[in-house]
Amino acid sequence: MRRVRVKDEVLEQRIFLRRALVAGLTAALLLLLLAGRAWWLQVLRHEHFSELSQDNRARIEPLPANRGLLRDRAGRVVADNTPAYQLELVREQVGDLDATLARLVGFGLLDPDDTGRVRQLLRSRRAFEAVPIRLQITDADIARYAVHRHELPGVALETRMARHYPYGSVGAHALGYVGAIGEDDLAAIDQTRYFGTGVIGKLGVERAWEDELLGRGGFREVLVNAAGRRVEARNGDALPLRSRMPESGHDLVLTLDIELQRVAEAALAGRRGAVVALEPATGDVLVLASTPSFDPNGFARGLSRRDYLALTEDPNLPLFNRALRGTYPPGSTIKPLMALAGLEYAVIEPEERVWCRGHYSLPGSRHQFRDWRREGHGSVDMRDAVMQSCDVYFYRLAHALGIERVHEAMRRMGFGAPTGIDIGGERSGIMPSPQWKKETFSQPEQQVWFPGETVIVGIGQGYWTATPLQLAHATALLALRGRHFRPRLVRGVIDPVTGATREIPPQPLPAVELRDHAHWEVIVEAMVAVTTGPRGTAVRAARGAAYTIAGKTGTAQVFSVAQSERYNAAQLDERLRDHALFVAFAPAGAPRIVVAVVVENGGHGSSAAAPVARAVFDAWLAPEAG
């Protein structure tokens, strides 16, 4: 018979009570833990989390400092700041950075070639920092951004002060430009100083004086909503918002005269070349021109890679600063200095005459070093030789001096070493010597110095190269009869707060002393004869001047012509023709300005380079003469 189990209500009730007790204790424990956590968060850690909560409602906005202005010597502003719209991106608000950059490219707001640079720049900055990714955008770009704004979280359109160069390409190589901060810059700068700005000085004064011009950026905290957009504080909102006002950079007073610079560049228009004009009594650079030039405003706006390549691949090299970095054989412009060396070492006297029959040969050699004038100059003394630019006279003089004394004398005049101008990029040129040749060439047979190399150095050819700035500096030394100053482009720094100007005094260099001070006058008189004498090579260019010019023309060969051949410019490619040079100072008796001109492949210094210098002299001195 089957047994039936009877329900035990007492046991079930006991089990239920036990389970209810356990559940109740567990729930009470959990409630206790939650209460304890809430007390810890809201009481013990209230201040900390309140601050974090408020910080989530605030966003740090950069306040970029105004970059210091550049003014020329007359006070004209040659680089200023103007309001412009730019696109900024905050990485922590973007989400998917690659997707956002792709959208920007798709909307036409970012060049595809610039995405790598922008990505690198963003990753080098703090995640909460607003980083400029497009500078000075156009009205069309603003409209495109407005249409697609909802698709670009973390990307904002802001009004900032942007660099502007009111004179465009005039003086661009001297002033330089600002451009987007690149990878190389990031490794060298203190990034905290560049908070809120994406540009840095890249060339010329803008680069060399970056620390003075930059200033110090500030910031402000603003309230934002959940979407990260700025909102106004409500009444009674106690959120403390921090801020720091930006400090503007220092203004710089330059030595340049921008109108004289314009004259020089206009005189060189359409040709490759350089003009340097100095004030000999101070070393002030009045003109530092290199043509062709470029518009620095393009870099300030942010060049696309395509536009940048168009500049860098231009065969005329508009970005190349010929005044500082172009090295050319100085040609006959150094003949006055060679004559001075001959007097200093007593190997020739001013009145000593040399017969020029159109060529010169070293003793025991049949090789002929030809004069530029095939029929020769006849009997010439030192004044005649400089005035007519007689090559044979200086062939003989160089051989008599020897390369070691030539090298020593020209090094004293500043050749073969940078002048020390206060912007970067200057090249030193070459002042050759036997020691230089040994250090330069690797093959023993190439290290031998030959007497014929000394001869051609005597007319500024061979291995000898110099920059237009060096030529101007050496000519300034002649103008002041042995005194000279380090060239400079900045003469004063203006405090943005007080407006006070800190003057930068001229920096004199050790004077060149001669055994007879009268030798300076011999050379200066010979240079005056170049522009006033009956057979002076620059008489035509100086005709009608209301002041006296002391100068020297020069023609520098680009390639060698065999003895059996005759140079014919009309049959040569334009870039194989001779360079034209001219150096001068005026007024000769009381020099106020020194000018050096190089016209690449221009032919003769008298016809191509000297008229450029005359235009500069007239612009600077004619008002005084009148």
Secondary structure, 3 states (H helix, E strand, C coil): CCCCCCCCHHHHHHHHHHHHHHHHHHHHHHHHHHHHHHHHHHHHCHHHHHHHHHHHHEEEEEECCCCCCEECCCCCEEEEEEEEEEEEEEHHHHCCHHHHHHHHHHCCCCCHHHHHHHHHHHHHCCCCCEEEEECCCCHHHHHHHHHHHHHCCCEEEEEEEEEECCCCCCCHHHHCCEEECCHHHHCCCCHHHHCCCCEEECCHHHHHCHHHHHCECEEEEEEECCCCCECCCCCCCCCCCCEECCECCCEEEECCCHHHHHHHHHHCCCCCEEEEEEECCCCEEEEEEEECCCCHHHHHHCCCHHHHHHHHCCCCCCCCCHHHHCCECCHHHHHHHHHHHHHHCCCCCCCCCEEECCEECCCCCCCCEECCCCCCCEEECHHHHHHHCCHHHHHHHHHHHCHHHHHHHHHHCCCCCCCCCCCCCCCCCECCCHHHHHHHCCCHHHCCCCHHHHHHHCCCCCCCEECHHHHHHHHHHHHCCCCEECCECEEEEECCCCCCEEECCCCEECCCCCCCCHHHHHHHHHHHHHHHCCCCCCHHHHCCCCCCCEEEEEEECCCCCCCCCCCCHHHCCHHHCCEEEEEEEECCCCCCEEEEEEECCCCCHHHHHHHHHHHHHHHHHHHHHC
